[in-house]
Amino acid sequence: MKHLTTILLLCLIFGCQNLLDDQLEMTDGDIKTKEQRPPQEIMDDIQEDLRIAQTAMYSSGHEAWRGNLLTSGQISQNIGTTFSANPGFSYNSSFHGETFYLILNQILPSIEKGLYETEGIEELEYIHSIFRIVKVVNLLRLTEIYGDIPYVKNCRDYYHDGLYLLEYDSQEKVLEYMVEDLIESRNKIGILDKSTLKYTDYYNTNSSSQFRYTKLANSLLIKIGLMLSEANPSRGAEVFKLGYENFYGYIKSWDDAPYIEHSDDYNPWSDKVNGTGVAIQGRVGGFSETFISDVALKYMQGNFDPRLFRIVAHYDRSYGTADAISNPFSLYRNFDPFAKAEDSGDFKKVHYRGVRMGNSQEVPTLFHNAETNEDQLAFKYYSVFGDNYSNYHFIEQGQLLTLAGINPATFNATTPSLVIGADEVSYLVAEANVLPEYGINDVDAFKNALTLSQTKYREMNFPGDFFEMSYSNLYKHQTNSNYNPESAKIEYVDRLLKKYNEATDKRDLIVTEHWISLIPNGYSSFCLVNRTGGPSFLKSFISNDERTHSVKIFDKDPIMYSSAIGIGTKEIELFHSSEANFERPYRFPYSSDELEKNTQNVTEAIQNQGGYLPLNTLMNLKQYYSKKDE
């Protein structure tokens, strides 16, 4: 009894429920060890752990808004938000720490429990291998954005002994651990029959192939191989080929791409929803103010990218949530999504506008009205009830000032989450194809990637098909009667292949198209930009003369009066400060909560990476896999 009381006190202090379970298992002779329990009983016990391990990373709106949309997506600059004017270049512990807390404190315990319970049980070898691969999926995201992390190599140490103050492994070592886990799990799954136990697997594919996990493992090896392209290209090439050349194959089509299926029970805090989707919809704390970035939008417009009809929309906030405007024929005039907004010192009447990079409240300024001595800001949304900052009526002129949001008709609570996309894998192969150290000749990889990107939303049953059709018909009816959306997708691929054949820097074009295809996956786009430094037109450092933007001064309102005359320009502030010293950050700082509870290990990890406290200084600290200075 005294022994049990001591255990209970330890559990209250350390929160070690797993420790209690195991100690009771060892001290009470009537309780079976895991070796004595039927495999199906063990499987039933860890079913919830498998669900958490596979789905929790994708279903938290709280974390997705902070880690994906507000931070990593803005650092990589293919999305932007007017919330706090680009916090991606500023330090905020609640933004930067949420991803760390979710994966390390909420998901990893379930993974390690699953590994421990299935370890050494012949009937559970298949499930054990799945847990190892799922562990890589989760911790790959963690190391991509934080650098050195605890990998927990021995599941018995973690689950059995209750070690919660974890030591950190170098990113180089973490990636090698992942390679080991992927190869051993792939090889094991390849020779095992699929488990005959009853269980639910939450990694879906459109194919019933028994090799879906071997293909996933090989695709992750391809990704890790490219992650090493700057840090250690010779080792990167070896790892890449371990996935690329393996006879089990890798993900080449949407049939083999694993995804998480989400559902909406009208509860945005449910663990079944797409977390990024409910954040874009503004259902987990208010309007997220998530828009496409100015540079991404203009790139897509310049290439007449038909995906604009799917991924971009003006927001309708009439009923509280952020919805896509659904009645375009009654609201728009001469609709043209490909018309580019002004760059600097001018003003154009266009339908879609992206968010400029910066952290000043003046970022959305479009022009200055000398008659009223006021700056005109871009509008964030439309509402049938009107709003408190606009005198424009949307049906007449207002859409010409409204920012282009990430489309909630496509990205919402029910949008599937791709574990890794078929297009992403093909872009990585295409990139390897132009790196001499990788020594492959896959001439069709870039074409395949472009084609997969154009077909992704329909093939993977993303919502928003009706929206895409409505807006492409609007463009055809009002502006370009010859427009054919299906032909446009084929023409896009042909146009980009021509550019590729003519390009002197083929890698940059591959990276740029890869970057566009990841919208709004901020985590993967952050990794891509961090690793390659591209796309080349992104600013990695904001110089003094780039911290302002010129807008045109008109004698009167140019929207209301076609006779308005430009009488000069005015400089507006884009950046008023930067805790990252006006440099694009290379990582998230660790969680302040983790630093407080695990001070010694976190401090050593920071020092081992060449950093120092306070936490915000880590933003400028390049990771092992980051592109280094030439």
C-alpha positions as CSV (number, residue, x, y, z in Angstrom):
1,M,0.0,0.0,0.0
2,K,2.9,2.4,0.9
3,H,4.4,1.6,-2.5
4,L,1.2,2.4,-4.3
5,T,0.8,5.7,-2.4
6,T,4.3,6.7,-3.4
7,I,3.5,6.0,-7.0
8,L,0.3,8.1,-6.8
9,L,2.2,11.0,-5.4
10,L,4.8,10.8,-8.2
11,C,2.0,10.8,-10.7
12,L,0.4,13.9,-9.2
13,I,3.8,15.7,-9.4
14,F,4.8,14.6,-12.8
15,G,1.5,13.7,-14.5
16,C,2.8,10.2,-15.2
17,Q,-0.3,8.3,-15.9
18,N,1.7,5.9,-18.0
19,L,4.1,5.3,-15.2
20,L,1.2,4.4,-12.9
21,D,-0.2,1.9,-15.4
22,D,3.1,0.1,-15.8
23,Q,3.9,0.0,-12.1
24,L,0.5,-1.4,-11.3
25,E,1.0,-3.9,-14.1
26,M,4.3,-5.1,-12.4
27,T,3.1,-5.0,-8.8
28,D,-0.3,-6.7,-9.2
29,G,0.1,-10.4,-10.1
30,D,-3.5,-10.5,-11.4
31,I,-2.8,-8.0,-14.2
32,K,-1.3,-9.4,-17.3
33,T,1.9,-8.1,-18.9
34,K,1.6,-7.1,-22.6
35,E,3.1,-10.4,-23.7
36,Q,0.3,-12.2,-21.9
37,R,-2.5,-10.1,-23.3
38,P,-4.3,-11.1,-26.6
39,P,-3.0,-8.9,-29.5
40,Q,-6.6,-7.8,-30.4
41,E,-7.0,-6.5,-26.8
42,I,-3.7,-4.5,-27.1
43,M,-4.9,-3.2,-30.5
44,D,-8.2,-2.1,-29.0
45,D,-6.3,-0.3,-26.2
46,I,-4.1,1.7,-28.5
47,Q,-6.7,2.4,-31.2
48,E,-7.2,5.9,-29.8
49,D,-3.5,6.5,-29.7
50,L,-3.2,5.6,-33.4
51,R,-6.0,8.1,-34.1
52,I,-4.3,10.8,-32.2
53,A,-0.9,10.0,-33.8
54,Q,-2.4,10.2,-37.3
55,T,-4.9,13.0,-37.1
56,A,-4.1,15.4,-34.3
57,M,-1.4,17.3,-36.2
58,Y,-4.1,18.3,-38.8
59,S,-7.2,19.0,-36.7
60,S,-6.3,21.8,-34.2
61,G,-7.6,25.2,-35.4
62,H,-6.0,26.8,-32.4
63,E,-2.5,25.6,-33.5
64,A,-3.1,25.8,-37.2
65,W,-4.0,29.5,-37.1
66,R,-0.8,30.3,-35.1
67,G,1.7,27.9,-36.4
68,N,0.5,27.6,-40.1
69,L,-1.3,30.8,-41.1
70,L,0.1,33.5,-38.8
71,T,3.7,32.3,-38.7
72,S,5.2,29.7,-41.1
73,G,2.9,30.7,-44.0
74,Q,3.9,34.4,-43.7
75,I,7.6,33.7,-43.2
76,S,7.5,31.7,-46.5
77,Q,5.4,34.6,-48.0
78,N,2.9,32.7,-50.1
79,I,0.1,33.7,-47.8
80,G,-0.3,36.9,-45.7
81,T,-2.5,38.2,-43.0
82,T,-3.5,41.6,-41.8
83,F,-3.9,40.3,-38.3
84,S,-1.2,42.2,-36.3
85,A,0.3,43.1,-39.6
86,N,2.5,40.1,-40.4
87,P,3.5,38.6,-37.1
88,G,5.6,36.0,-39.0
89,F,8.6,38.4,-38.8
90,S,8.0,39.2,-35.1
91,Y,8.3,37.1,-32.0
92,N,5.2,35.9,-30.1
93,S,5.6,33.0,-27.7
94,S,1.9,31.9,-28.1
95,F,2.3,31.9,-31.9
96,H,5.7,30.2,-32.1
97,G,5.2,27.7,-29.3
98,E,1.9,26.0,-30.2
99,T,3.2,23.6,-32.8
100,F,5.9,22.5,-30.4
101,Y,3.4,21.9,-27.6
102,L,0.9,20.1,-29.8
103,I,3.4,17.6,-31.3
104,L,5.7,17.0,-28.4
105,N,3.3,17.1,-25.5
106,Q,0.0,15.9,-27.0
107,I,0.9,13.6,-29.9
108,L,4.3,12.1,-29.0
109,P,3.0,10.3,-25.9
110,S,0.4,8.5,-27.9
111,I,3.0,7.5,-30.5
112,E,5.4,6.2,-27.9
113,K,2.6,4.3,-26.1
114,G,1.7,2.6,-29.4
115,L,5.4,1.7,-30.0
116,Y,5.9,0.3,-26.6
117,E,2.7,-1.7,-26.5
118,T,3.4,-3.3,-29.9
119,E,7.1,-3.8,-29.5
120,G,8.1,-7.5,-29.7
121,I,4.6,-8.8,-30.3
122,E,4.7,-10.8,-33.6
123,E,1.0,-10.2,-34.4
124,L,1.5,-6.4,-33.9
125,E,4.7,-6.0,-36.0
126,Y,2.7,-4.4,-38.8
127,I,1.1,-1.9,-36.5
128,H,4.4,-1.2,-34.8
129,S,5.9,-0.3,-38.2
130,I,3.0,2.0,-38.9
131,F,3.6,3.8,-35.6
132,R,7.3,4.3,-36.6
133,I,6.3,5.9,-39.9
134,V,3.7,8.1,-38.3
135,K,6.3,9.2,-35.8
136,V,8.5,10.4,-38.7
137,V,5.5,12.3,-40.2
138,N,5.0,14.2,-37.0
139,L,8.5,14.9,-35.9
140,L,9.6,15.8,-39.4
141,R,7.3,18.8,-39.2
142,L,8.7,19.6,-35.7
143,T,12.4,19.6,-36.8
144,E,11.6,21.5,-40.0
145,I,10.5,24.5,-38.1
146,Y,12.4,24.2,-34.7
147,G,15.7,22.6,-35.6
148,D,17.1,20.3,-32.9
149,I,14.4,18.4,-31.1
150,P,13.9,15.4,-28.8
151,Y,13.5,12.3,-31.0
152,V,13.1,9.8,-28.2
153,K,14.9,6.9,-29.7
154,N,13.8,4.3,-27.1
155,C,10.1,4.1,-26.6
156,R,10.5,2.0,-23.5
157,D,12.5,4.8,-21.8
158,Y,9.8,7.3,-22.6
159,Y,6.7,5.3,-21.9
160,H,7.9,2.9,-19.2
161,D,10.1,5.3,-17.1
162,G,8.1,8.5,-17.6
163,L,10.9,10.7,-18.9
164,Y,9.2,14.0,-19.6
165,L,12.3,16.3,-19.4
166,L,13.7,15.1,-22.7
167,E,17.1,15.6,-24.1
168,Y,17.4,17.2,-27.5
169,D,19.0,15.6,-30.5
170,S,20.8,17.5,-33.3
171,Q,18.8,17.9,-36.4
172,E,21.5,16.0,-38.3
173,K,21.0,13.0,-35.9
174,V,17.2,13.4,-36.0
175,L,17.2,13.0,-39.8
176,E,19.3,9.9,-39.6
177,Y,17.0,8.4,-36.9
178,M,14.2,9.0,-39.3
179,V,16.0,7.3,-42.2
180,E,16.6,4.3,-40.0
181,D,12.9,4.2,-38.8
182,L,11.6,4.5,-42.4
183,I,13.9,1.9,-43.9
184,E,13.3,-0.7,-41.2
185,S,9.5,-0.1,-41.2
186,R,9.2,-0.2,-45.0
187,N,11.1,-3.4,-45.2
188,K,9.1,-5.0,-42.4
189,I,5.7,-3.9,-43.9
190,G,6.8,-5.1,-47.3
191,I,7.2,-8.7,-46.2
192,L,4.3,-8.8,-43.8
193,D,0.7,-9.5,-44.7
194,K,-1.5,-6.6,-43.7
195,S,-2.5,-7.1,-40.0
196,T,-5.5,-9.3,-39.6
197,L,-6.4,-7.5,-36.4
198,K,-9.5,-5.2,-36.4
199,Y,-8.5,-1.6,-36.3
200,T,-9.1,1.8,-38.0
201,D,-6.4,3.4,-40.0
202,Y,-6.9,7.1,-40.5
203,Y,-4.3,7.5,-43.4
204,N,-6.6,7.0,-46.4
205,T,-5.7,6.6,-50.0
206,N,-7.7,6.4,-53.2
207,S,-6.0,3.1,-53.9
208,S,-6.3,-0.2,-51.9
209,S,-2.7,-1.0,-52.6
210,Q,-1.1,-3.0,-49.8
211,F,2.1,-1.0,-50.5
212,R,0.7,2.4,-49.5
213,Y,2.9,2.5,-46.4
214,T,6.0,1.4,-48.3
215,K,5.3,4.2,-50.8
216,L,4.8,6.7,-48.1
217,A,8.1,5.6,-46.4
218,N,10.0,5.9,-49.7
219,S,8.4,9.4,-50.4
220,L,9.5,10.6,-47.0
221,L,13.0,9.3,-47.7
222,I,12.9,11.4,-50.9
223,K,11.9,14.4,-48.9
224,I,14.6,13.9,-46.3
225,G,17.1,13.4,-49.1
226,L,16.3,16.8,-50.5
227,M,16.3,18.3,-47.0
228,L,20.0,17.4,-47.0
229,S,20.7,19.0,-50.4
230,E,22.4,22.1,-48.8
231,A,23.7,20.7,-45.6
232,N,25.2,17.4,-46.9
233,P,24.4,16.8,-50.6
234,S,26.3,13.6,-50.9
235,R,24.4,12.1,-48.0
236,G,21.3,13.7,-49.3
237,A,21.7,11.9,-52.6
238,E,22.2,8.5,-50.8
239,V,19.0,9.0,-48.7
240,F,17.1,10.2,-51.8
241,K,18.0,7.1,-53.7
242,L,17.0,4.8,-50.8
243,G,13.4,6.0,-51.5
244,Y,13.6,6.8,-55.3
245,E,15.2,3.5,-56.4
246,N,13.5,1.1,-54.0
247,F,11.4,-1.5,-55.7
248,Y,8.3,-0.8,-53.6
249,G,8.0,2.5,-55.4
250,Y,7.0,6.0,-54.2
251,I,3.9,8.2,-54.5
252,K,3.5,9.1,-58.1
253,S,-0.2,9.6,-58.5
254,W,-3.1,10.9,-56.4
255,D,-4.3,7.3,-56.0
256,D,-1.4,6.6,-53.7
257,A,-1.3,9.9,-51.8
258,P,-2.2,9.4,-48.1
259,Y,-4.7,11.9,-46.7
260,I,-6.8,12.5,-43.6
261,E,-10.5,12.7,-44.1
262,H,-12.2,15.4,-42.1
263,S,-15.8,16.0,-41.1
264,D,-17.7,19.0,-39.7
265,D,-20.2,18.4,-36.9
266,Y,-20.7,22.2,-36.5
267,N,-18.2,22.2,-33.7
268,P,-15.0,24.0,-34.9
269,W,-13.1,22.7,-31.8
270,S,-13.8,19.1,-32.7
271,D,-10.8,16.8,-33.3
272,K,-12.4,15.7,-36.6
273,V,-12.2,19.0,-38.5
274,N,-9.4,20.4,-40.7
275,G,-7.7,22.8,-38.3
276,T,-6.3,25.1,-41.0
277,G,-9.8,25.1,-42.7
278,V,-11.7,26.2,-39.6
279,A,-9.1,28.9,-38.9
280,I,-9.5,30.3,-42.5
281,Q,-13.3,30.2,-42.0
282,G,-12.8,32.3,-38.8
283,R,-14.5,29.8,-36.6
284,V,-11.9,29.3,-33.9
285,G,-11.5,32.8,-32.4
286,G,-12.7,35.3,-35.0
287,F,-11.8,36.4,-38.5
288,S,-8.3,35.0,-39.2
289,E,-7.7,37.6,-42.0
290,T,-5.8,35.1,-44.1
291,F,-5.1,36.3,-47.7
292,I,-2.8,35.4,-50.5
293,S,0.4,37.3,-50.6
294,D,1.1,40.0,-53.1
295,V,4.1,38.2,-54.6
296,A,2.3,34.8,-54.9
297,L,-0.8,36.4,-56.5
298,K,1.2,38.3,-59.0
299,Y,3.2,35.3,-59.9
300,M,0.1,33.3,-60.6
301,Q,-1.5,36.1,-62.5
302,G,1.5,36.5,-64.7
303,N,1.3,32.8,-65.6
304,F,-2.5,32.9,-66.1
305,D,-2.7,30.1,-63.5
306,P,-6.2,28.6,-63.5
307,R,-5.8,27.5,-59.9
308,L,-6.7,31.1,-59.0
309,F,-10.4,30.2,-59.6
310,R,-10.0,27.5,-56.9
311,I,-7.8,28.9,-54.2
312,V,-8.7,32.7,-54.1
313,A,-11.9,34.4,-53.1
314,H,-13.2,37.6,-51.6
315,Y,-14.6,37.1,-48.1
316,D,-18.2,37.5,-47.3
317,R,-18.6,38.3,-43.5
318,S,-22.3,38.9,-43.6
319,Y,-23.1,36.1,-41.1
320,G,-20.1,36.1,-38.8
321,T,-17.9,33.5,-40.4
322,A,-15.5,34.0,-43.4
323,D,-17.4,32.6,-46.4
324,A,-16.6,32.9,-50.1
325,I,-18.8,35.3,-52.0
326,S,-21.3,32.9,-53.6
327,N,-23.3,35.2,-55.9
328,P,-20.7,36.7,-58.3
329,F,-22.9,37.3,-61.3
330,S,-24.9,39.9,-59.3
331,L,-21.9,41.6,-57.8
332,Y,-19.0,41.7,-60.2
333,R,-18.4,43.8,-63.3
334,N,-15.8,42.9,-66.0
335,F,-14.3,40.3,-63.7
336,D,-10.6,39.5,-64.4
337,P,-8.7,37.6,-61.8
338,F,-5.5,37.8,-63.9
339,A,-5.3,41.7,-63.9
340,K,-2.3,42.6,-61.6
341,A,-2.5,45.4,-59.0
342,E,0.0,48.2,-59.0
343,D,3.6,47.6,-57.9
344,S,4.6,51.0,-56.6
345,G,3.6,54.6,-57.2
346,D,0.5,53.9,-59.1
347,F,-3.1,52.7,-58.7
348,K,-5.1,50.3,-60.8
349,K,-8.6,49.1,-60.7
350,V,-8.3,45.4,-60.3
351,H,-10.4,42.7,-58.7
352,Y,-7.8,40.7,-56.8
353,R,-5.2,42.2,-54.5
354,G,-2.7,40.3,-52.3
355,V,-1.2,41.4,-48.9
356,R,2.2,43.1,-49.0
357,M,4.8,42.0,-46.6
358,G,5.3,44.2,-43.6
359,N,4.2,44.8,-40.0
360,S,3.0,48.3,-40.2
361,Q,-0.7,49.1,-40.0
362,E,-0.2,51.1,-43.2
363,V,0.5,47.9,-45.3
364,P,-3.0,47.8,-46.9
365,T,-2.8,51.5,-48.1
366,L,-3.7,51.8,-51.8
367,F,-3.7,55.5,-52.6
368,H,-4.0,58.9,-50.9
369,N,-7.0,61.1,-51.4
370,A,-5.8,64.8,-51.3
371,E,-9.4,66.1,-51.2
372,T,-10.1,64.4,-47.9
373,N,-6.4,64.1,-46.8
374,E,-6.9,60.4,-46.1
375,D,-5.2,57.2,-47.1
376,Q,-7.5,54.6,-48.7
377,L,-7.0,51.1,-47.3
378,A,-7.8,47.9,-49.0
379,F,-11.0,46.2,-47.7
380,K,-10.8,42.9,-45.9
381,Y,-14.3,41.6,-46.8
382,Y,-17.8,42.2,-48.2
383,S,-21.0,42.2,-46.1
384,V,-24.6,42.7,-47.2
385,F,-25.0,44.6,-44.0
386,G,-22.3,47.1,-44.9
387,D,-19.2,47.8,-42.9
388,N,-17.6,50.5,-40.8
389,Y,-14.8,51.5,-43.1
390,S,-16.2,51.7,-46.6
391,N,-18.4,54.1,-48.4
392,Y,-18.2,51.9,-51.5
393,H,-21.0,49.6,-52.6
394,F,-19.6,46.3,-53.7
395,I,-21.9,45.8,-56.7
396,E,-20.5,49.0,-58.2
397,Q,-16.8,49.6,-57.3
398,G,-16.0,48.0,-54.0
399,Q,-14.6,44.8,-55.3
400,L,-11.8,46.8,-56.9
401,L,-10.4,47.5,-53.4
402,T,-11.0,44.2,-51.7
403,L,-8.2,41.8,-50.7
404,A,-8.1,38.3,-52.2
405,G,-8.5,35.7,-49.4
406,I,-7.5,32.1,-49.2
407,N,-10.8,30.5,-50.4
408,P,-12.9,29.1,-47.7
409,A,-15.1,27.3,-50.2
410,T,-12.0,25.1,-50.9
411,F,-10.2,25.3,-47.6
412,N,-12.6,24.7,-44.7
413,A,-13.5,22.2,-42.0
414,T,-14.0,19.3,-44.4
415,T,-10.9,19.8,-46.6
416,P,-8.7,16.7,-46.7
417,S,-5.3,17.0,-45.2
418,L,-2.5,15.6,-47.4
419,V,0.2,13.7,-45.4
420,I,2.4,14.3,-48.4
421,G,1.1,15.3,-51.8
422,A,1.9,13.5,-55.1
423,D,2.7,16.8,-56.6
424,E,5.1,17.6,-53.7
425,V,7.0,14.3,-54.2
426,S,7.3,15.0,-58.0
427,Y,8.6,18.5,-57.4
428,L,11.3,17.0,-55.1
429,V,12.2,14.5,-57.8
430,A,12.3,17.2,-60.4
431,E,14.6,19.2,-58.1
432,A,16.9,16.3,-57.6
433,N,17.0,15.9,-61.4
434,V,18.8,19.2,-61.8
435,L,21.3,18.7,-58.9
436,P,24.5,17.0,-60.2
437,E,25.2,15.3,-56.9
438,Y,21.9,13.3,-57.1
439,G,22.8,11.7,-60.4
440,I,19.4,10.9,-61.8
441,N,17.7,11.4,-65.2
442,D,14.0,11.8,-64.7
443,V,13.1,14.2,-67.5
444,D,9.3,13.9,-67.0
445,A,9.3,14.8,-63.2
446,F,8.6,18.5,-63.6
447,K,5.9,17.9,-66.1
448,N,4.3,15.3,-63.8
449,A,4.5,17.7,-60.9
450,L,2.8,20.5,-62.8
451,T,0.1,18.2,-64.0
452,L,-0.5,16.8,-60.5
453,S,-0.7,20.3,-59.1
454,Q,-3.4,21.3,-61.6
455,T,-5.5,18.2,-60.9
456,K,-5.0,18.0,-57.2
457,Y,-8.3,19.6,-56.0
458,R,-10.6,17.5,-58.1
459,E,-8.7,14.3,-57.8
460,M,-8.4,14.6,-54.0
461,N,-12.1,15.6,-53.6
462,F,-11.4,19.0,-52.2
463,P,-14.5,21.1,-51.7
464,G,-14.9,24.2,-53.9
465,D,-15.6,22.6,-57.3
466,F,-18.8,24.5,-57.8
467,F,-17.0,27.8,-56.8
468,E,-14.3,27.2,-59.3
469,M,-16.9,26.5,-62.1
470,S,-18.9,29.6,-61.1
471,Y,-16.0,32.0,-61.2
472,S,-14.4,30.6,-64.4
473,N,-17.9,31.0,-66.0
474,L,-18.0,34.5,-64.7
475,Y,-14.7,35.3,-66.3
476,K,-15.8,33.7,-69.5
477,H,-19.1,35.6,-69.5
478,Q,-17.8,39.0,-68.6
479,T,-14.3,39.2,-69.9
480,N,-12.9,36.4,-72.1
481,S,-15.5,34.4,-74.1
482,N,-12.9,32.0,-75.3
483,Y,-11.8,30.8,-71.9
484,N,-12.0,27.1,-71.3
485,P,-10.9,26.0,-67.8
486,E,-9.8,22.5,-68.7
487,S,-7.8,23.7,-71.7
488,A,-6.3,26.4,-69.5
489,K,-4.8,23.7,-67.2
490,I,-3.1,21.9,-70.1
491,E,-1.9,25.2,-71.5
492,Y,-0.5,26.2,-68.1
493,V,1.6,23.0,-68.0
494,D,2.8,23.6,-71.6
495,R,3.7,27.2,-70.9
496,L,5.7,26.3,-67.8
497,L,7.5,23.5,-69.6
498,K,8.6,26.0,-72.2
499,K,9.9,28.3,-69.5
500,Y,11.7,25.4,-67.9
501,N,13.4,24.5,-71.2
502,E,14.5,28.1,-71.7
503,A,15.5,28.8,-68.1
504,T,19.1,29.2,-67.0
505,D,18.2,28.5,-63.4
506,K,15.9,25.5,-63.7
507,R,16.0,24.8,-60.0
508,D,14.5,28.2,-59.1
509,L,11.6,27.6,-61.4
510,I,10.9,24.2,-59.9
511,V,11.1,25.6,-56.4
512,T,8.8,28.4,-57.3
513,E,6.1,26.1,-58.7
514,H,6.5,23.8,-55.7
515,W,6.1,26.9,-53.4
516,I,2.9,27.9,-55.2
517,S,1.5,24.4,-55.0
518,L,1.8,24.3,-51.3
519,I,-0.7,27.2,-50.6
520,P,-1.9,27.3,-47.8
521,N,0.5,24.7,-46.2
522,G,2.8,27.1,-44.4
523,Y,4.8,24.4,-42.7
524,S,6.1,22.7,-45.9
525,S,6.5,26.0,-47.8
526,F,8.5,27.3,-44.9
527,C,10.8,24.3,-45.1
528,L,11.2,24.7,-48.8
529,V,12.1,28.4,-48.6
530,N,14.4,27.8,-45.7
531,R,16.2,25.0,-47.5
532,T,16.6,26.5,-50.9
533,G,16.4,30.3,-50.3
534,G,13.9,30.4,-53.2
535,P,11.8,31.5,-55.0
536,S,14.5,34.0,-56.0
537,F,12.1,37.0,-56.0
538,L,11.4,36.7,-52.3
539,K,13.1,39.1,-50.0
540,S,15.4,37.4,-47.5
541,F,16.5,40.7,-46.0
542,I,14.5,44.0,-46.0
543,S,16.9,46.9,-46.6
544,N,16.2,50.4,-45.5
545,D,14.8,51.5,-48.9
546,E,12.5,48.5,-49.1
547,R,10.8,49.2,-45.8
548,T,8.5,51.7,-47.4
549,H,6.1,51.6,-50.4
550,S,5.0,54.4,-52.8
551,V,1.3,55.1,-53.3
552,K,-0.2,57.6,-55.7
553,I,-1.8,60.8,-54.5
554,F,-5.0,61.8,-56.3
555,D,-6.7,65.1,-56.3
556,K,-10.0,63.3,-55.5
557,D,-11.3,59.7,-55.3
558,P,-10.1,57.7,-58.4
559,I,-12.8,55.1,-57.8
560,M,-15.7,57.4,-57.7
561,Y,-14.4,59.9,-60.3
562,S,-12.8,58.8,-63.5
563,S,-11.5,62.4,-63.9
564,A,-9.3,62.1,-60.8
565,I,-5.7,63.2,-61.5
566,G,-2.5,61.9,-60.0
567,I,-0.6,64.8,-58.3
568,G,2.4,62.9,-56.8
569,T,3.3,60.0,-54.6
570,K,3.6,59.3,-50.9
571,E,5.8,56.9,-49.0
572,I,4.0,54.6,-46.6
573,E,5.7,52.5,-44.0
574,L,5.7,48.7,-44.4
575,F,8.0,47.8,-41.6
576,H,8.3,49.8,-38.4
577,S,10.3,47.3,-36.4
578,S,11.5,43.7,-36.6
579,E,12.7,41.4,-33.9
580,A,14.3,39.3,-36.6
581,N,16.4,42.4,-37.6
582,F,14.5,42.6,-40.9
583,E,15.7,39.2,-42.0
584,R,13.4,36.4,-42.9
585,P,13.4,34.0,-39.9
586,Y,14.9,30.6,-40.3
587,R,13.1,28.9,-37.4
588,F,10.5,29.1,-34.7
589,P,11.9,29.8,-31.2
590,Y,11.2,27.0,-28.8
591,S,8.1,27.1,-26.6
592,S,8.6,29.4,-23.5
593,D,6.7,26.8,-21.5
594,E,9.2,24.1,-22.5
595,L,12.1,26.4,-21.6
596,E,10.6,27.0,-18.2
597,K,10.0,23.3,-17.5
598,N,13.0,21.7,-19.3
599,T,15.5,24.6,-18.9
600,Q,18.8,22.7,-18.9
601,N,18.0,20.6,-22.0
602,V,16.5,23.5,-24.0
603,T,19.4,25.8,-23.1
604,E,21.9,23.1,-24.2
605,A,20.1,22.6,-27.5
606,I,20.2,26.4,-28.2
607,Q,23.9,26.5,-27.4
608,N,24.6,23.4,-29.5
609,Q,23.1,25.2,-32.5
610,G,25.2,28.3,-31.9
611,G,22.5,30.4,-30.3
612,Y,21.7,32.1,-27.0
613,L,18.8,33.3,-24.9
614,P,16.4,35.1,-25.1
615,L,14.2,33.0,-27.3
616,N,13.5,35.6,-29.9
617,T,17.2,35.6,-31.0
618,L,16.7,32.1,-32.4
619,M,14.7,33.5,-35.3
620,N,17.9,34.5,-37.1
621,L,19.7,31.2,-36.3
622,K,20.0,29.1,-39.4
623,Q,19.1,25.4,-39.1
624,Y,21.3,22.5,-40.1
625,Y,19.3,22.1,-43.4
626,S,19.0,25.8,-44.2
627,K,20.6,27.3,-47.2
628,K,23.9,28.8,-46.1
629,D,25.5,32.0,-47.4
630,E,27.3,31.6,-50.7
